[in-house]
Amino acid sequence: MFSTSKKRNFWVPGSNLSIEELYEYIIGENNDVVSLRKYLSVIDYNKKDKVFEAMKSKIPIFMPHGQFKGLLNRDLVKLSGYLFYDIDNIGDDLDEIKSRLIEFNPTMVYRSVSGTGLTILFKVAGLSKDNFNDVYNHVFDLLINAGFKLDGDAKSLNRKVHLSHDPFCFFSLSNELIIDLDNLKTKKVTLGVCPRQMRRGGEGISILNVTLPDKNNIIPYRYLSQVIKIETTYDKDFETFYTIDPMEYHYIYIPYDIPDGKKSKTYRMIINKLKQINKDITLQECFSFIYHVNNRNTIKMDLDRLCWVVGSSYSQENKIKGRIKKIHFNKDIMKIDKEERRELSRKKQSVAAKVNGALRSNSTLEKIIEAKKDLESRGIKATQKEIANVLKINIRTVKRHWVGEYKDPNKHNFKIETSSGLEDIIENDKPSDVDRYIYEMKLRNELGKDLEKENKNENKNRDYPDDWSEFIKNKERYDTDTRIN
């Protein structure tokens, strides 16, 4: 049985459908689908088209993987025993691909709502919630290797599919896939083609050899706090309050409770940022970090699923573009007098705003000067209106900088004079130990103090690295001298 809903984005339950009732619905009349296809035949396909979205929202959805009491994975009541696969934007080869698919013994193959793709349902013997991901990926792999360009975004258990119309729908209730479940698990994971990549002329199938992490070897949170950074750091030394040096900056924000439906996407984003910030991070360190983040959630992701998400994400090279950070404040602010340190910490935000304002103003002034020279070289009078049109900025901005002068971004800068107090305390220790403790406090604020309690019992018998043990011995004396502002 399949659950149905009158809406895609929120739960408006309809009647449950059997596979036979689904077939009758698809071959029957469906004016909403017919109207949608007629509209698509006269416009360029665009998901953001408001008329298209309004027409599609009238078509009810069904959930091919089972019966649900809501739209999320946790709302699963019972599996249907069927697996759903999708091929988009086939074009003129649709009938030929449909004939090839029938050779793999599907239960049902029919045109998708848009009329340009195919929806496939396989009945699988022995399908359960525990082996669902493994079985799904195994069949997915078989079809990809046979040359079918499956939609790689349609893998979720709670997948929602619009009820379609196809009077020539293929249906065979007796067809069933028999899979050797005992020898099913494999480390070779095949990824399909995202519909967006296909529309942009993507190259096609991508095959990755994925090594899964060891789920029984979780690195303790306290050790991770020493070796993993959650933000890009500026490593050059300078003696002033701040320095100006543009660089790409990443910061990992960790939500306190990640809802179902967003966990996989959020974890992948965190892993990609971890790899960019920590160039030498290992797979097991990535997995342990995500494991601790996952433990904070009210509803946790299944451990096997978590292994797959981390392993597949770690194997891919997905570069995330960070913001450009221009101003870097001196780390030695932690070594100056306590009262002065507090005063400087309060000034950081206002100083950063003034310096960024000066840099933006100078940049605009340079563009105006260059535009003036360019217009004059072409024999065009350089008026304020003409320059505003060339630079595509507001004319009031041009007027404000017309006779402007360069602003000194270092106007608020000064040399940091460190006191001897903290330096005497740490003279026999590595400076990085202080930085590690500072980072640990920041990470504690992000992940929550409850992590230490959660991992206390399971990690109490583990052998920690010597450098970590030495660091903990010295921690208490840093406690009273180091603060996070």
C-alpha positions in Angstrom: 0.0 0.0 0.0 1.1 3.6 -0.8 0.2 6.7 1.2 -1.1 9.7 -0.7 -1.3 13.4 0.1 -3.2 16.2 -1.6 -0.2 18.5 -1.0 3.5 18.0 -1.6 5.0 20.2 1.1 2.6 19.6 4.0 0.6 16.5 5.0 -3.0 16.4 3.8 -3.7 12.7 3.8 -5.7 11.0 1.1 -6.7 7.4 0.8 -4.1 4.6 0.7 -3.5 3.0 -2.8 -2.7 -0.6 -3.6 -0.5 -1.2 -6.6 -3.6 -2.2 -8.7 -5.4 1.0 -7.7 -2.3 3.0 -8.6 -2.3 1.4 -12.0 -6.0 2.1 -12.6 -5.4 5.8 -11.6 -2.5 6.2 -14.0 -4.3 4.8 -17.0 -7.5 6.6 -16.2 -8.4 10.2 -17.0 -6.3 12.9 -15.3 -7.2 16.3 -16.6 -4.7 18.1 -14.4 -1.8 16.2 -15.8 -3.0 16.6 -19.4 -3.4 20.3 -18.9 0.1 20.6 -17.4 1.7 18.8 -20.3 -0.1 21.0 -22.8 1.2 24.1 -21.0 4.8 22.6 -21.0 4.6 22.0 -24.7 4.3 25.7 -25.5 6.9 27.1 -23.0 10.5 26.5 -22.0 10.7 24.1 -19.0 11.3 26.1 -15.9 10.6 25.0 -12.3 10.3 28.6 -11.2 7.4 29.3 -13.6 4.5 30.4 -11.3 1.8 29.0 -13.7 3.7 25.7 -13.9 4.0 25.5 -10.1 0.3 26.4 -9.6 -0.8 23.7 -12.0 1.5 21.1 -10.5 0.3 21.9 -7.0 -3.2 20.7 -7.9 -1.9 17.2 -8.6 -1.8 14.9 -5.6 1.3 12.9 -4.6 1.9 9.4 -3.4 4.8 7.9 -1.4 6.0 4.8 -3.3 8.2 3.3 -0.5 5.4 2.7 2.0 2.6 3.9 4.2 3.4 7.1 6.2 1.5 9.2 8.8 3.4 12.3 7.7 6.0 13.5 5.2 9.2 12.6 7.0 11.3 9.4 7.3 10.3 9.0 10.9 6.6 8.9 10.0 7.0 5.5 8.2 4.4 3.0 9.3 5.0 0.1 6.9 7.2 -0.4 3.8 5.3 -1.1 0.5 7.9 -3.6 -0.7 8.5 -1.5 -3.9 11.5 0.7 -4.9 11.0 3.9 -6.9 13.4 5.2 -9.6 13.2 8.1 -11.9 14.7 9.2 -15.3 14.2 12.8 -16.3 14.4 14.7 -19.6 14.7 11.7 -21.9 13.4 13.3 -25.1 12.8 11.4 -28.3 14.3 8.1 -26.9 11.6 7.6 -24.3 9.9 4.6 -25.9 13.2 2.9 -26.6 14.4 3.4 -23.0 11.1 2.1 -21.7 11.5 -1.1 -23.7 15.0 -1.6 -22.3 13.8 -1.1 -18.8 11.1 -3.7 -19.1 13.9 -6.3 -19.6 14.8 -5.8 -15.9 11.4 -7.1 -14.7 9.9 -3.9 -13.2 6.4 -4.0 -11.8 5.5 -0.7 -13.4 6.9 1.8 -15.9 5.1 4.9 -16.9 5.6 8.5 -18.1 6.2 11.1 -15.4 4.0 14.1 -14.8 5.9 16.3 -17.3 5.7 13.6 -20.0 9.4 13.8 -20.7 10.6 11.3 -18.1 9.9 7.8 -16.8 8.9 6.5 -13.4 9.9 2.9 -12.5 8.7 0.7 -9.6 10.4 -2.6 -8.7 9.0 -5.1 -6.3 11.8 -6.5 -4.2 11.6 -9.7 -2.0 12.9 -9.4 1.6 12.9 -5.5 1.6 13.1 -4.1 5.2 13.8 -0.8 6.9 17.3 -2.1 7.9 18.4 -3.1 4.5 16.5 -0.5 2.5 19.5 1.8 1.7 21.7 -1.2 0.7 19.0 -2.7 -1.6 18.1 0.6 -3.1 21.8 1.4 -4.0 22.3 -2.1 -5.3 19.5 -1.8 -7.8 20.4 1.7 -8.6 24.0 0.5 -9.4 22.6 -2.2 -11.7 20.6 0.3 -13.7 23.4 2.9 -13.9 25.8 0.2 -15.2 23.2 -0.7 -17.8 23.4 2.9 -19.2 20.3 4.5 -17.6 20.7 8.1 -16.4 18.8 7.9 -13.2 17.9 10.9 -11.1 20.4 10.9 -8.2 18.2 13.1 -6.0 15.4 10.6 -5.8 16.9 8.2 -3.3 15.1 9.1 0.0 12.8 6.7 1.9 10.1 9.4 2.1 10.3 10.2 -1.6 7.1 12.0 -2.8 5.9 11.5 -6.4 3.1 13.3 -8.3 0.4 10.9 -9.5 0.8 10.8 -13.3 -1.2 9.8 -16.4 -0.1 7.3 -19.0 -2.7 5.1 -20.9 0.3 3.0 -22.2 1.7 2.3 -18.7 3.5 -1.0 -18.4 2.2 -3.2 -15.5 3.1 -6.7 -14.5 2.1 -7.8 -11.0 4.1 -11.0 -11.2 7.5 -9.4 -11.7 9.7 -9.4 -8.7 13.4 -8.8 -8.1 15.3 -11.5 -6.1 18.5 -10.2 -4.5 21.1 -12.0 -2.5 20.8 -9.9 0.7 23.7 -11.7 2.5 26.3 -10.6 -0.1 24.7 -7.2 -0.7 26.9 -4.7 1.0 29.6 -3.2 -1.2 31.9 -0.2 -0.9 31.4 0.8 -4.5 28.7 3.5 -4.6 27.4 4.8 -7.9 25.9 8.3 -8.1 23.3 9.2 -10.7 22.9 12.4 -12.6 21.3 15.3 -10.9 18.5 16.8 -13.1 20.1 20.3 -12.8 23.4 18.9 -14.2 21.5 17.3 -17.1 19.8 20.6 -18.0 23.1 22.4 -17.8 24.8 19.9 -20.1 26.3 17.6 -17.4 28.8 15.0 -18.5 26.7 12.1 -17.1 27.4 9.3 -14.7 29.9 9.6 -11.9 31.2 6.5 -10.2 33.1 6.7 -6.9 34.9 4.0 -4.9 33.8 4.9 -1.4 35.5 3.7 1.8 33.1 3.7 4.7 34.3 4.8 8.2 34.5 2.5 11.2 31.4 3.1 13.2 32.8 1.2 16.2 35.8 3.5 16.6 34.6 6.9 17.6 37.3 9.5 18.3 36.6 11.3 21.7 35.3 14.8 21.4 38.1 16.2 23.6 40.8 14.9 21.2 38.9 16.2 18.2 38.9 19.7 19.6 42.7 19.7 19.4 43.0 18.6 15.8 40.0 20.0 14.0 39.3 23.7 13.2 35.7 24.9 12.6 36.8 28.2 11.0 39.6 29.4 8.8 42.4 30.9 10.7 44.9 33.6 9.7 48.4 32.2 10.4 50.7 35.2 9.6 52.3 37.1 12.5 51.8 40.8 13.1 52.3 43.2 16.0 49.4 45.6 15.5 45.8 45.5 16.7 44.6 44.3 13.2 45.9 43.7 9.7 44.2 44.0 6.3 44.8 40.9 4.1 41.8 39.5 2.0 41.4 35.7 2.2 38.7 33.2 1.7 37.0 32.5 5.1 34.8 29.6 6.2 33.0 29.1 9.4 31.0 25.9 10.3 27.7 26.8 12.0 26.2 23.8 13.7 22.4 23.9 14.4 21.4 22.7 17.8 18.7 20.3 16.5 18.6 19.4 12.8 15.2 18.2 11.7 14.6 15.1 9.6 14.8 15.8 5.9 17.7 18.2 6.4 20.2 16.0 8.2 21.9 14.6 5.1 22.3 17.9 3.3 23.5 19.6 6.5 26.1 16.9 7.3 27.4 17.0 3.7 27.8 20.7 4.0 29.7 20.4 7.3 32.0 17.7 5.8 32.8 19.8 2.8 33.7 22.7 5.0 35.7 20.5 7.3 37.8 19.3 4.4 38.4 22.9 3.2 39.4 24.2 6.6 41.4 21.1 7.7 43.4 20.0 4.6 44.8 16.8 6.4 41.6 15.7 8.1 41.0 11.9 8.0 37.8 10.0 7.2 37.5 8.8 10.8 37.9 12.3 12.2 35.2 13.5 9.8 32.9 10.7 10.9 33.5 11.2 14.6 32.8 14.9 14.3 29.5 14.3 12.5 28.7 11.5 15.0 29.0 14.0 17.9 26.8 16.5 16.0 24.2 13.8 15.3 24.1 12.8 18.9 22.7 16.3 19.8 19.6 15.8 17.7 16.3 14.8 19.3 15.9 12.3 16.5 19.2 10.9 15.4 20.2 9.6 12.0 20.7 5.8 11.8 24.4 4.9 12.3 24.7 2.9 9.1 23.1 5.7 7.1 25.5 8.1 8.8 28.5 6.0 7.7 27.3 6.1 4.1 26.7 9.9 4.1 30.1 10.6 5.6 31.9 8.1 3.4 30.3 9.3 0.1 30.8 13.0 1.0 34.4 12.5 2.0 35.2 10.8 -1.3 33.9 13.7 -3.4 35.6 17.0 -4.1 32.9 19.7 -3.7 34.5 23.1 -3.1 32.3 25.6 -1.3 32.9 29.2 -2.0 33.5 31.1 1.3 33.2 34.8 2.0 36.2 37.1 1.7 37.5 38.2 5.1 39.7 41.3 4.9 40.3 42.2 8.6 42.2 40.0 11.0 42.6 40.9 14.7 45.7 40.0 16.6 45.6 36.8 18.6 48.0 38.3 21.1 45.1 40.2 22.5 44.7 37.3 24.9 48.1 38.1 26.4 47.5 41.7 27.3 46.2 43.2 30.6 42.7 41.9 31.5 40.9 45.3 31.6 42.5 46.4 28.4 41.6 43.1 26.7 38.0 43.6 27.6 38.1 47.2 26.2 39.6 46.1 22.9 37.2 43.2 22.6 34.3 45.7 22.8 35.9 47.9 20.1 36.4 45.1 17.6 33.0 45.3 16.0 33.0 49.1 15.6 36.6 49.1 14.3 35.8 46.4 11.8 32.8 48.4 10.6 34.9 51.6 10.1 37.7 49.8 8.3 35.3 47.9 6.0 33.6 51.2 5.3 36.9 52.8 4.4 37.8 49.9 2.1 34.5 50.0 0.3 34.7 53.8 -0.1 38.2 53.6 -1.6 37.2 50.8 -3.9 34.2 52.9 -5.2 36.5 55.9 -5.6 39.0 53.9 -7.7 36.2 52.7 -10.0 35.0 56.2 -10.5 38.5 57.5 -11.4 39.0 54.6 -13.8 35.6 55.2 -15.4 36.5 58.9 -15.8 39.8 58.1 -17.6 38.1 55.5 -19.8 35.3 57.9 -20.9 37.8 60.7 -21.6 40.0 58.4 -23.6 37.0 57.7 -25.9 36.2 61.4 -26.2 33.0 61.2 -24.1 32.3 63.8 -21.4 32.7 62.2 -18.0 29.5 63.4 -16.3 28.2 62.0 -13.0 25.2 60.6 -14.8 27.3 58.9 -17.5 29.6 57.3 -14.9 26.7 56.1 -12.9 25.3 54.4 -16.0 28.7 52.9 -16.9 29.3 51.5 -13.3 25.6 50.7 -12.8 25.6 52.3 -9.4 23.3 55.0 -7.9 24.1 58.5 -9.0 24.1 59.6 -5.3 27.0 57.3 -4.7 28.9 59.0 -7.6 28.1 62.5 -6.2 29.3 61.4 -2.7 32.7 60.3 -4.1 33.0 62.9 -6.9 35.6 65.0 -5.0 36.3 62.4 -2.4 39.6 61.5 -0.9 41.1 58.1 0.0 40.4 57.1 3.6 43.1 55.5 5.6 42.0 52.0 6.7 44.8 51.9 9.3 43.6 55.0 11.0 42.4 53.0 14.1 45.4 50.6 14.2 48.1 50.5 16.9 50.8 48.2 18.2 49.9 45.6 20.8 52.0 45.7 23.9 51.8 42.4 25.7 52.1 42.1 29.5 54.3 39.5 31.1 51.6 37.8 33.2 50.4 35.1 30.9 53.7 34.8 29.1 55.4 33.8 32.4 52.7 31.1 32.9 53.1 29.6 29.5 56.9 30.1 28.9 57.5 26.3 29.1 54.5 25.4 27.0 53.8 25.5 23.3 51.8 28.5 22.3 49.5 26.3 20.3 48.3 24.7 23.5 46.6 28.0 24.4 45.1 28.3 21.0 43.8 24.7 21.3 42.1 25.5 24.6 40.6 28.6 23.2 39.3 26.6 20.2 38.0 23.9 22.6 35.9 26.5 24.4 34.5 27.7 21.1 33.6 24.2 20.0 32.1 23.5 23.4 29.8 26.5 22.9 28.8 25.1 19.4 28.3 21.5 20.2 27.0 21.9 23.8 28.4 20.7 27.1 26.2 17.7 27.0 28.6 16.0 24.6 31.2 15.4 27.3 28.6 13.7 29.5 27.3 11.6 26.5 30.8 10.3 25.7 32.1 9.9 29.2 31.1 6.3 29.7 31.8 5.0 26.3 35.2 6.5 26.0 36.5 6.1 29.6 38.6 3.0 28.7 40.1 4.4 25.6 43.9 5.2 25.3 44.3 8.8 24.6 47.3 10.2 22.8 50.2 11.4 25.0 50.0 15.0 23.8 46.3 15.1 24.6 47.0 13.9 28.2 49.7 16.5 28.7 47.4 19.2 27.4 44.7 18.2 30.0 47.2 18.3 32.8 47.9 22.0 32.0 44.3 22.9 31.3 43.4 24.1 34.8 46.0 26.8 35.0 44.8 28.2 31.6 41.2 28.2 32.9 41.7 31.3 35.0 43.8 33.3 32.5 42.1 32.6 29.2 38.7 33.8 28.1 36.6 33.8 24.9 35.4 37.2 24.1 
